[in-house]
Amino acid sequence: MSPPPHTPAEPGRHRHELRVRTAKILKSSSFRLALLYMLMLCASVAVLLTFIYWSTAGFMDRQTDATIGAEIQGLAEQYRQRGLPGLSAVIRERIAQDPAGAGAYLLADQAFTPLIGNLDRWPAGLPDPAGWMHFRLRDRSPDQAEDHAARGQVFRLHGDLLLLVGRDVRDLERTRHLILDALTWGLAITAALALLGGWVLSHRVLRRLEAINQTSREIMEGDLSRRIPMRGSGDDFDQLAAALNHMLARIESLMAGVRQVSDNIAHDLRTPLTRLRTKLELLRAALGDDHPAAATADETIADTEELLTTFNALLRIARIESGGRRAAFAPVDLAPLVADLAELYEPVAAQQGQHLQLQAPAPAWVIGDRDLLFQALGNLVDNAVKYTPAGGRVDLTLGGTETTVTIEVADNGPGIPAPLHAEVFRRFFRADHSRSTPGSGLGLSLVAAVIQLHGATIELQDNEPGLRVQVRLERAAAPDGEPAHPAPADR
């Protein structure tokens, strides 16, 4: 019975994909450039808004100060011309003409004792060197008892009299706050829109780059026919994609030519070598065991067989790297596969006085080519048995996690020096520089080709002593209706 279309794990998977996508956007260079652009834009907007604030609120402050200064000059002129009675009359007249109390007038003696005006006491605080001061002004209406801001200037008259003229600036303060709020919100909205635009831009750029990366990964896995998709817009990405596709087409053509030459050489040489081996076997049979040249014929037949093995390995690697075998991928349970490997190599290990230990506790399904996986893992076990001395141990272990399957082949032989771990997968590479040991140096190259074809990873580690090889593949679900067979017994 097929599972329901939506499983409980899907919300968690979607959240994980969203976190991964968000992390990619935040780490992308386009988003960082967008952040830099946002900072520059916000700085520019802040400078512009500061100028606007200075032009509006500052102008209103200067206008208020000019009004207060003009009133003081007028009152001082009245005092010089008409004396204290004339000044008092003018102050009473102006207070009467201002029932709302927007203006503040106070004439006081040297001890700050009020003489005339609409303030009942001298305001607290000291004026600045220019005579300006800020103070609180209380509404005189019965329904208003709230203090509000006022600004005034103190002018010293002849006779040690002090004249304070001020203005109610509560409307100015409200206007200033409104302007500051508008500027703050304008800056915040600018930053938010710039950030949103950067996010959208980074997401679009990341999608285009991800298409390029996905195509690159498929090409690295061996599919040289893949090309980077184009949208036909003619933008920079389309021009880059066109250049890369042209380069990929050229590389594919060159690789196809090299592969064709290699295949032709291998095919053309394998046929005469096969005929040569057949003729040598006929010659060996005609010579008989007592002939002096019989041993030489046997050695020549062995050398010919080694040449055929090398050419066959090269052809297999070429076919694997072409990616053509990927069409035969199917679900494969690695538990019986490693059990077959252990059964195949147990007699060989026992003959050399070694102990081969298998641990495969549970089924482990992957998607792949069973024959190629068997051949690749067989090469690893064969190398372990070949290079482990008598009395040694070879461990073949199948394990992993919920998402991966790990096959581990470990031995206590001489191992491979750590600096050579990345070199051993090259074709014809031999750790034995004297090349006195048997082999062609293609076994691990074949393993690497199979691992790359399956999108897996392989890692060499020091087993202290010996070598530990770990192969990791992506775990797949068991096919529907497949019985959960018991785990192979440890041997």
ZAZABA-864761 format. One line per field, with one value per residue (C-alpha): residue in three letters; residue number from 0; x, y, z. Coordinates in nm, 4 decimals. Each point is the difference from the previous one (the first is absolute). Layout:
r [ALA  ...]
k [NUM  ...]
east [X  ...]
north [Y  ...]
up [Z  ...]
// end
This chain:
r [MET  SER  PRO  PRO  PRO  HIS  THR  PRO  ALA  GLU  PRO  GLY  ARG  HIS  ARG  HIS  GLU  LEU  ARG  VAL  ARG  THR  ALA  LYS  ILE  LEU  LYS  SER  SER  SER  PHE  ARG  LEU  ALA  LEU  LEU  TYR  MET  LEU  MET  LEU  CYS  ALA  SER  VAL  ALA  VAL  LEU  LEU  THR  PHE  ILE  TYR  TRP  SER  THR  ALA  GLY  PHE  MET  ASP  ARG  GLN  THR  ASP  ALA  THR  ILE  GLY  ALA  GLU  ILE  GLN  GLY  LEU  ALA  GLU  GLN  TYR  ARG  GLN  ARG  GLY  LEU  PRO  GLY  LEU  SER  ALA  VAL  ILE  ARG  GLU  ARG  ILE  ALA  GLN  ASP  PRO  ALA  GLY  ALA  GLY  ALA  TYR  LEU  LEU  ALA  ASP  GLN  ALA  PHE  THR  PRO  LEU  ILE  GLY  ASN  LEU  ASP  ARG  TRP  PRO  ALA  GLY  LEU  PRO  ASP  PRO  ALA  GLY  TRP  MET  HIS  PHE  ARG  LEU  ARG  ASP  ARG  SER  PRO  ASP  GLN  ALA  GLU  ASP  HIS  ALA  ALA  ARG  GLY  GLN  VAL  PHE  ARG  LEU  HIS  GLY  ASP  LEU  LEU  LEU  LEU  VAL  GLY  ARG  ASP  VAL  ARG  ASP  LEU  GLU  ARG  THR  ARG  HIS  LEU  ILE  LEU  ASP  ALA  LEU  THR  TRP  GLY  LEU  ALA  ILE  THR  ALA  ALA  LEU  ALA  LEU  LEU  GLY  GLY  TRP  VAL  LEU  SER  HIS  ARG  VAL  LEU  ARG  ARG  LEU  GLU  ALA  ILE  ASN  GLN  THR  SER  ARG  GLU  ILE  MET  GLU  GLY  ASP  LEU  SER  ARG  ARG  ILE  PRO  MET  ARG  GLY  SER  GLY  ASP  ASP  PHE  ASP  GLN  LEU  ALA  ALA  ALA  LEU  ASN  HIS  MET  LEU  ALA  ARG  ILE  GLU  SER  LEU  MET  ALA  GLY  VAL  ARG  GLN  VAL  SER  ASP  ASN  ILE  ALA  HIS  ASP  LEU  ARG  THR  PRO  LEU  THR  ARG  LEU  ARG  THR  LYS  LEU  GLU  LEU  LEU  ARG  ALA  ALA  LEU  GLY  ASP  ASP  HIS  PRO  ALA  ALA  ALA  THR  ALA  ASP  GLU  THR  ILE  ALA  ASP  THR  GLU  GLU  LEU  LEU  THR  THR  PHE  ASN  ALA  LEU  LEU  ARG  ILE  ALA  ARG  ILE  GLU  SER  GLY  GLY  ARG  ARG  ALA  ALA  PHE  ALA  PRO  VAL  ASP  LEU  ALA  PRO  LEU  VAL  ALA  ASP  LEU  ALA  GLU  LEU  TYR  GLU  PRO  VAL  ALA  ALA  GLN  GLN  GLY  GLN  HIS  LEU  GLN  LEU  GLN  ALA  PRO  ALA  PRO  ALA  TRP  VAL  ILE  GLY  ASP  ARG  ASP  LEU  LEU  PHE  GLN  ALA  LEU  GLY  ASN  LEU  VAL  ASP  ASN  ALA  VAL  LYS  TYR  THR  PRO  ALA  GLY  GLY  ARG  VAL  ASP  LEU  THR  LEU  GLY  GLY  THR  GLU  THR  THR  VAL  THR  ILE  GLU  VAL  ALA  ASP  ASN  GLY  PRO  GLY  ILE  PRO  ALA  PRO  LEU  HIS  ALA  GLU  VAL  PHE  ARG  ARG  PHE  PHE  ARG  ALA  ASP  HIS  SER  ARG  SER  THR  PRO  GLY  SER  GLY  LEU  GLY  LEU  SER  LEU  VAL  ALA  ALA  VAL  ILE  GLN  LEU  HIS  GLY  ALA  THR  ILE  GLU  LEU  GLN  ASP  ASN  GLU  PRO  GLY  LEU  ARG  VAL  GLN  VAL  ARG  LEU  GLU  ARG  ALA  ALA  ALA  PRO  ASP  GLY  GLU  PRO  ALA  HIS  PRO  ALA  PRO  ALA  ASP  ARG]
k [0  1  2  3  4  5  6  7  8  9  10  11  12  13  14  15  16  17  18  19  20  21  22  23  24  25  26  27  28  29  30  31  32  33  34  35  36  37  38  39  40  41  42  43  44  45  46  47  48  49  50  51  52  53  54  55  56  57  58  59  60  61  62  63  64  65  66  67  68  69  70  71  72  73  74  75  76  77  78  79  80  81  82  83  84  85  86  87  88  89  90  91  92  93  94  95  96  97  98  99  100  101  102  103  104  105  106  107  108  109  110  111  112  113  114  115  116  117  118  119  120  121  122  123  124  125  126  127  128  129  130  131  132  133  134  135  136  137  138  139  140  141  142  143  144  145  146  147  148  149  150  151  152  153  154  155  156  157  158  159  160  161  162  163  164  165  166  167  168  169  170  171  172  173  174  175  176  177  178  179  180  181  182  183  184  185  186  187  188  189  190  191  192  193  194  195  196  197  198  199  200  201  202  203  204  205  206  207  208  209  210  211  212  213  214  215  216  217  218  219  220  221  222  223  224  225  226  227  228  229  230  231  232  233  234  235  236  237  238  239  240  241  242  243  244  245  246  247  248  249  250  251  252  253  254  255  256  257  258  259  260  261  262  263  264  265  266  267  268  269  270  271  272  273  274  275  276  277  278  279  280  281  282  283  284  285  286  287  288  289  290  291  292  293  294  295  296  297  298  299  300  301  302  303  304  305  306  307  308  309  310  311  312  313  314  315  316  317  318  319  320  321  322  323  324  325  326  327  328  329  330  331  332  333  334  335  336  337  338  339  340  341  342  343  344  345  346  347  348  349  350  351  352  353  354  355  356  357  358  359  360  361  362  363  364  365  366  367  368  369  370  371  372  373  374  375  376  377  378  379  380  381  382  383  384  385  386  387  388  389  390  391  392  393  394  395  396  397  398  399  400  401  402  403  404  405  406  407  408  409  410  411  412  413  414  415  416  417  418  419  420  421  422  423  424  425  426  427  428  429  430  431  432  433  434  435  436  437  438  439  440  441  442  443  444  445  446  447  448  449  450  451  452  453  454  455  456  457  458  459  460  461  462  463  464  465  466  467  468  469  470  471  472  473  474  475  476  477  478  479  480  481  482  483  484  485  486  487  488  489  490]
east [0.0000  0.1487  0.0679  -0.2193  0.1037  0.0829  0.1962  0.0739  0.3642  -0.0833  -0.0492  0.3369  0.1618  -0.1529  0.1248  0.3463  -0.0016  -0.1161  0.2826  0.2532  -0.1323  0.0039  0.3564  0.1094  -0.1566  0.1570  0.3436  -0.0267  0.2154  -0.3021  -0.1755  0.3144  0.0191  -0.3675  0.0725  0.2840  -0.2306  -0.2646  0.2494  0.1123  -0.3619  -0.0979  0.2993  -0.0998  -0.3627  0.1098  0.2078  -0.2932  -0.2499  0.2372  0.0174  -0.3805  -0.0294  0.2481  -0.1786  -0.3438  0.0375  0.3096  -0.1794  -0.2886  0.2425  0.1774  -0.3319  -0.1086  0.3298  -0.0274  -0.3528  0.1154  0.3023  -0.2150  -0.2411  0.2846  0.1467  -0.3399  -0.0586  0.3503  -0.0598  -0.3250  0.1870  0.2626  -0.2610  -0.2812  0.1660  -0.1442  -0.3639  0.0078  0.1590  -0.2617  -0.2785  0.1354  0.0395  -0.3622  -0.1183  0.1776  -0.1281  -0.3527  0.0433  0.1140  -0.2837  0.1306  0.3234  0.2337  0.2392  0.1782  0.0911  0.1590  0.1705  0.1924  0.2464  0.3529  -0.1285  -0.2247  -0.3099  -0.2810  -0.1138  -0.2314  -0.0810  -0.2022  0.2435  -0.0446  0.3682  0.3346  0.0641  0.2537  0.3311  0.2677  0.0211  0.2867  0.2627  -0.2299  -0.2874  -0.2131  -0.1680  -0.2536  -0.2684  -0.3400  -0.3148  -0.3307  -0.3335  -0.2046  -0.3372  -0.1997  -0.0384  0.3712  0.2547  0.2759  0.3477  0.1483  0.3279  0.0858  0.3064  0.0983  0.2790  0.1048  0.0901  0.1528  -0.1435  0.1401  -0.0736  0.0884  -0.3297  -0.0342  -0.2378  -0.0963  -0.1858  -0.0895  -0.2257  -0.2008  0.1787  -0.2260  -0.1220  0.3598  0.0881  -0.2917  0.1039  0.3579  -0.1160  -0.2214  0.2890  0.2328  -0.2585  -0.0509  0.3737  0.0481  -0.2784  0.1286  0.3475  -0.1413  -0.2216  0.2939  0.2157  -0.2802  -0.0674  0.3727  0.0354  -0.3035  0.1335  0.3383  -0.1664  -0.2039  0.3021  0.2185  -0.2680  -0.0224  0.3786  0.0312  -0.2537  0.2010  0.3246  -0.1590  -0.0983  0.3636  0.1217  -0.2500  0.1103  0.3644  -0.0648  -0.1697  0.2923  0.2494  -0.1961  0.0777  -0.2891  0.1914  -0.3110  -0.1587  -0.0241  -0.0798  -0.3622  -0.0535  -0.3036  0.0443  0.0083  0.3489  0.1127  0.3396  -0.0979  -0.1164  0.3259  0.1968  -0.2101  0.0532  0.3778  0.0081  -0.2199  0.2309  0.2953  -0.1796  -0.0824  0.3660  0.1094  -0.2557  0.1292  0.3610  -0.0848  -0.1995  0.2987  0.2406  -0.2392  -0.0502  0.3752  0.0490  -0.2818  0.1291  0.3512  -0.1272  -0.2267  0.2608  0.2697  -0.2256  -0.0828  0.3607  0.0930  -0.2793  0.1220  0.3550  -0.1026  -0.1870  0.3028  0.2257  -0.2268  0.0073  0.3778  0.0224  -0.2147  0.2200  0.3219  -0.1002  0.1086  0.3523  0.1001  0.2596  -0.2114  -0.3152  0.0677  0.0655  -0.3263  -0.1873  0.1485  -0.0874  -0.3590  -0.0200  0.1339  -0.2515  -0.2814  0.1136  -0.0080  -0.3522  -0.1087  0.1395  -0.1761  -0.3275  0.0271  0.0585  -0.3058  -0.2134  0.1124  -0.0753  -0.3503  -0.0673  0.1225  -0.2219  -0.3009  -0.1785  -0.0403  -0.2151  -0.3030  0.0231  -0.0276  -0.2472  -0.0547  0.2823  0.0235  0.3653  -0.0387  -0.0101  0.2536  0.2677  -0.0938  0.0777  0.3287  0.0961  -0.0927  0.2089  0.3158  -0.0152  0.1803  0.2676  0.0543  0.0071  0.2558  0.2284  -0.0516  -0.2258  -0.3311  -0.2791  -0.2709  -0.3420  -0.2439  -0.3247  -0.2701  -0.2926  -0.1221  0.1450  -0.1721  0.1596  -0.0655  0.2730  0.1453  0.0502  0.2674  0.2085  -0.0334  0.0985  0.3039  0.1094  -0.0401  0.1634  0.3061  0.0225  -0.0270  0.2443  0.2578  -0.0478  0.0530  0.2911  0.2009  -0.0840  0.2701  -0.0650  -0.1775  -0.1577  -0.3612  -0.2387  -0.3284  -0.2927  -0.2676  -0.3374  -0.1604  -0.1007  -0.2667  -0.3628  0.1098  0.3250  0.1398  0.3649  0.2112  0.3321  0.2946  0.2788  0.3218  0.3134  0.2463  0.2677  -0.2585  0.0524  0.1809  -0.2427  0.1566  -0.0817  -0.3676  -0.1138  0.2462  -0.0921  -0.3154  0.1971  0.0393  0.3151  0.1048  0.2056  0.1011  0.2869  0.2224  0.2134  -0.3198  0.1274  -0.3349  -0.2625  -0.2798  -0.0639  -0.1002  -0.3542  -0.1925  -0.0604  -0.0560  -0.2878  -0.1278  0.0129  -0.1901  -0.2768  -0.0203  -0.0272  -0.2656  -0.2122  0.0483  0.1667  0.3146  0.3076  0.2477  0.3301  0.1057  0.2901  -0.1056  0.3116  0.1295  -0.1472  -0.2537  -0.3671  -0.2143  -0.3494  -0.2528  -0.3171  -0.3126  -0.3371  -0.2506  -0.3151  -0.3350  -0.0594  -0.2180  -0.3693  -0.0701  0.3678  0.0255  0.2325  0.2356  0.2025  0.3440  0.2883  0.1777  0.3353  0.2835]
north [0.0000  0.3346  0.2529  0.3093  0.2989  0.2071  -0.1495  0.1533  0.0373  0.2375  0.3174  -0.0627  -0.0597  0.3204  0.1951  -0.1474  0.0938  0.3509  0.0348  -0.1243  0.2387  0.2906  -0.0809  -0.0084  0.3405  0.1533  -0.1346  0.1029  0.2815  0.1615  0.0345  0.1501  0.2464  0.0786  0.0643  0.2327  0.1785  0.0237  0.1570  0.2506  0.0787  0.0403  0.2278  0.2121  0.0136  0.0875  0.2930  0.1159  -0.0289  0.1829  0.2844  0.0022  0.0086  0.2848  0.1875  -0.0297  -0.0194  0.2190  0.2603  0.0036  0.0405  0.2859  0.1660  -0.0219  0.1411  0.2853  0.0819  0.0042  0.2149  0.2487  0.0291  0.0594  0.2693  0.1684  -0.0103  0.1244  0.2930  0.0794  -0.0034  0.2410  0.2372  -0.0170  -0.1496  -0.2600  0.1216  -0.0127  -0.3496  -0.1247  0.1345  -0.1708  -0.3329  0.0201  0.0810  -0.2995  -0.2324  0.1234  -0.0635  -0.3598  -0.1672  -0.3481  0.0727  -0.0962  0.2790  0.0173  0.3415  0.0753  0.3107  -0.0601  0.1791  -0.1087  -0.2458  -0.1664  0.1369  0.0285  0.3569  -0.0439  -0.2761  -0.3167  -0.2239  -0.0270  -0.0767  0.0045  -0.3335  -0.2403  -0.0405  0.2296  0.1529  -0.0781  0.2667  0.1386  0.0321  -0.2878  -0.2446  -0.2835  -0.0221  -0.1497  0.2051  -0.0878  0.0596  0.2640  -0.1318  -0.1808  -0.3197  -0.0211  -0.0663  -0.1506  0.1435  0.0315  0.1141  0.3625  0.1843  0.3561  0.2543  0.2149  0.3645  0.2255  0.3532  0.3117  0.0179  -0.3683  -0.1167  -0.3365  -0.0487  -0.3553  -0.0487  -0.3542  -0.2021  -0.3150  -0.2647  -0.2980  0.0011  0.0196  -0.2982  -0.1979  0.0853  -0.0995  -0.3356  -0.0609  0.0729  -0.2288  -0.2799  0.0414  -0.0027  -0.3067  -0.1906  0.1116  -0.1308  -0.3265  -0.0537  0.0773  -0.2572  -0.2593  0.0486  -0.0122  -0.3194  -0.1549  0.0967  -0.1486  -0.3225  -0.0318  0.0833  -0.2501  -0.2672  0.0522  0.0014  -0.3068  -0.1867  0.0729  -0.1004  -0.3151  -0.1003  0.0419  -0.1941  -0.2809  -0.0349  0.0043  -0.2792  -0.2125  0.0585  -0.0957  -0.3214  -0.0899  0.1377  0.2262  0.0544  0.2257  0.3718  0.3048  0.1145  0.3434  0.2281  0.1835  0.3410  0.0764  0.1207  -0.0586  -0.3462  -0.1057  0.1243  -0.1892  -0.3133  0.0239  0.0283  -0.2912  -0.2155  0.0694  -0.0999  -0.3152  -0.0978  0.0376  -0.2041  -0.2703  -0.0156  -0.0270  -0.2594  -0.2021  0.0093  -0.1103  -0.2710  -0.1182  -0.0166  -0.1878  -0.2419  -0.0582  -0.0650  -0.2348  -0.1845  -0.0161  -0.1275  -0.2384  -0.1951  -0.0724  -0.0647  -0.2545  -0.1677  0.0124  -0.1683  -0.2684  -0.0677  -0.0062  -0.2545  -0.2129  0.0330  -0.0899  -0.3084  -0.1033  0.0429  -0.2263  0.0216  -0.1317  0.2534  0.2587  0.2897  -0.1100  0.2251  0.2988  -0.0672  -0.0111  0.3343  0.1535  -0.1243  0.1532  0.3329  -0.0047  -0.0726  0.2944  0.2280  -0.1156  0.0597  0.3541  0.0833  -0.1488  0.2126  0.3135  -0.0760  -0.0602  0.3290  0.1867  -0.1490  0.0803  0.3596  0.0570  -0.0361  -0.2455  -0.2552  0.2396  -0.1067  -0.3445  0.1358  -0.1817  -0.0569  -0.2131  -0.1527  0.0138  -0.2515  -0.3126  0.1627  0.0322  -0.3486  -0.1338  0.1907  -0.1534  -0.3474  0.0544  0.1208  -0.2133  -0.2936  0.2333  0.1613  -0.3370  -0.1308  0.2918  -0.0554  0.3046  0.0473  0.1783  0.1370  0.1089  0.2260  0.0767  0.0344  0.1272  0.0527  0.3082  0.1119  0.2364  0.0939  -0.1229  -0.2665  -0.3205  -0.1429  0.3167  0.0337  -0.3637  0.0506  0.3201  -0.1390  -0.3223  0.1993  0.1533  -0.3379  -0.1521  0.2722  -0.0505  -0.3770  0.0452  0.2374  -0.1386  -0.2336  -0.3542  -0.0019  0.3382  0.1050  0.1500  0.1566  0.0550  0.2099  0.1288  0.2823  0.3624  0.2444  0.0720  0.1792  -0.1707  -0.3503  -0.0577  -0.2940  -0.0283  -0.2218  -0.0001  -0.2020  -0.0016  -0.0162  0.2566  0.2636  0.3021  0.3179  0.2890  0.2279  -0.2669  -0.0444  0.2401  -0.1386  -0.3682  0.0553  0.1241  -0.2454  -0.2129  0.1456  -0.2420  0.0593  -0.2385  0.2257  -0.2949  -0.1559  -0.3419  -0.1107  -0.1435  0.2242  0.2770  0.2856  0.0099  -0.1692  0.3110  0.2074  -0.2343  0.0365  0.3811  -0.0098  -0.2156  0.2185  0.3161  -0.1587  -0.0718  0.3484  -0.1598  0.0895  -0.2034  0.0793  -0.1618  0.0032  -0.1334  -0.3151  0.0065  -0.2297  -0.0627  0.1766  0.0791  0.0804  0.1458  0.0239  0.2023  -0.0173  0.1653  -0.2329  -0.0877  -0.1353  -0.3736  -0.0909  -0.0586  -0.3603  -0.0818  -0.2309  0.1107  -0.2975  -0.0835  0.1551  -0.2178  -0.1638  0.1450  -0.2141]
up [0.0000  -0.0981  0.2762  0.0351  -0.2089  0.3078  0.2850  0.3412  -0.1016  -0.2867  0.2134  0.1644  -0.3376  -0.1388  0.3022  -0.0482  -0.3704  0.0917  0.2529  -0.2540  -0.2673  0.2479  0.1043  -0.3635  -0.0659  0.3111  -0.0976  -0.3654  -0.1320  -0.1681  0.3393  0.1531  -0.2864  0.0556  0.3691  -0.0948  -0.2428  0.2728  0.2422  -0.2618  -0.0895  0.3662  0.0587  -0.3002  0.1127  0.3547  -0.1310  -0.2153  0.2862  0.2338  -0.2480  -0.0261  0.3801  0.0254  -0.2767  0.1626  0.3777  -0.0066  -0.2068  0.2462  0.2928  -0.1724  -0.0818  0.3647  0.1199  -0.2510  0.1253  0.3626  -0.0866  -0.1881  0.2967  0.2442  -0.2184  -0.0254  0.3791  0.0702  -0.2350  0.1829  0.3314  -0.1289  -0.1407  0.2571  0.3044  0.2335  -0.0252  -0.3776  0.0022  0.2471  -0.2174  -0.3099  0.1853  0.1273  -0.3502  -0.1509  0.2727  -0.0674  -0.3724  0.0710  0.1955  -0.0859  0.1844  -0.2844  0.1044  0.3364  0.1445  0.3346  0.1334  0.3229  0.2201  0.0767  0.2624  -0.2648  0.1707  -0.2602  -0.0667  -0.2966  -0.2503  -0.0423  0.1963  0.3766  0.0643  -0.1686  -0.1793  0.1444  -0.1743  -0.1293  -0.3461  -0.2365  -0.0827  -0.2724  0.2495  -0.1358  0.2367  -0.0068  0.2646  0.0691  -0.0532  0.1665  -0.1710  0.1750  -0.1140  0.2738  -0.2025  -0.0829  0.2709  -0.2100  -0.0271  -0.3432  -0.1488  -0.0563  -0.1236  0.0827  0.0199  0.2951  -0.0631  0.2665  0.0093  0.1579  0.3686  0.0592  -0.1374  -0.1757  -0.2920  -0.1039  -0.3290  -0.1063  -0.2235  0.0483  -0.2143  0.0648  -0.3617  -0.1113  0.2212  -0.1396  -0.3535  0.0786  0.1437  -0.3014  -0.2327  0.2002  -0.0008  -0.3735  -0.0605  0.2211  -0.1722  -0.3388  0.0833  0.1380  -0.3054  -0.2285  0.1812  -0.0060  -0.3704  -0.0778  0.2060  -0.1695  -0.3405  0.0890  0.1157  -0.3202  -0.2141  0.1866  -0.0315  -0.3769  -0.0390  0.2213  -0.2138  -0.3129  0.1719  0.1392  -0.3545  -0.1028  0.3066  -0.0582  -0.3619  0.1108  0.2510  -0.2657  -0.2359  0.2730  0.0513  -0.3613  -0.2055  -0.2389  -0.2117  0.2642  -0.0759  0.2115  -0.0577  -0.1560  0.0332  -0.3289  0.1683  -0.1265  0.3432  0.1592  0.1240  -0.3443  -0.1512  0.2662  -0.0568  -0.3771  0.0454  0.2452  -0.2248  -0.2918  0.2164  0.1207  -0.3573  -0.0903  0.3022  -0.0813  -0.3554  0.1154  0.2648  -0.2497  -0.2344  0.2726  0.1161  -0.3561  -0.0559  0.3287  -0.0788  -0.3522  0.1277  0.2673  -0.2451  -0.2734  0.2364  0.1892  -0.3158  -0.1037  0.3617  0.0261  -0.3200  0.1332  0.3225  -0.1932  -0.2198  0.3067  0.1682  -0.3149  -0.0098  0.3676  -0.0537  -0.2942  0.1977  0.2854  0.3609  -0.0600  -0.2642  0.1176  -0.1325  0.1859  0.2988  -0.2273  -0.1831  0.3302  0.1045  -0.3368  0.0290  0.3509  -0.1272  -0.2826  0.2471  0.2135  -0.3060  -0.0840  0.3591  -0.0127  -0.3280  0.1264  0.3169  -0.2065  -0.2125  0.3103  0.1564  -0.3225  -0.0195  0.3654  -0.0277  -0.3022  0.2315  -0.2257  0.2781  0.2030  -0.2019  0.1624  0.3556  0.2228  0.3739  0.1406  0.3461  0.1014  0.2858  -0.2236  -0.2342  0.2712  0.1214  -0.3483  0.0030  0.3343  -0.1237  -0.3155  0.1761  0.3167  -0.1629  -0.1425  0.3399  0.1759  -0.2502  0.0939  0.3721  0.0431  0.1767  -0.1928  0.2302  -0.1361  0.1848  -0.1865  0.2666  -0.2093  -0.3560  -0.1653  -0.3207  -0.2509  -0.3620  -0.2318  -0.2265  0.1990  -0.2291  0.0070  0.3773  0.0439  -0.2238  0.1759  0.3520  -0.1171  -0.1074  0.3479  0.1737  -0.2498  0.0761  0.3741  -0.0308  -0.2397  0.2188  0.3466  0.1320  0.1251  0.3347  -0.0767  0.0125  -0.2575  0.1200  -0.2352  0.1731  -0.1192  0.2011  -0.0296  0.1112  -0.0895  -0.3174  -0.1003  -0.0366  0.0873  -0.1200  0.1775  -0.0956  0.2595  0.0282  0.2118  -0.2867  -0.0920  -0.0952  -0.2248  0.1126  0.0613  -0.2680  -0.2626  0.0927  -0.2746  -0.2567  0.0072  -0.2089  -0.3014  -0.2848  0.0045  0.3362  0.2082  0.3613  -0.0742  -0.2133  -0.0997  -0.1476  0.1057  0.1435  -0.2358  -0.1272  -0.2493  0.2299  -0.1393  0.2810  0.2101  -0.3147  -0.0828  0.3583  -0.0296  -0.3311  0.1509  0.3111  -0.2106  -0.2206  0.3090  0.1491  0.3027  0.1937  0.0888  0.2755  0.0971  0.3652  0.2023  0.1886  0.2223  -0.1377  -0.3414  -0.2145  0.0547  -0.3060  0.0471  -0.2826  0.0665  -0.2173  0.0370  0.1644  -0.1950  0.1112  -0.0356  -0.3001  0.0759  0.0869  0.0600  0.3041  0.2760  -0.0166  0.3104  0.0263  -0.1159  0.2854  0.1052  -0.1194]
// end
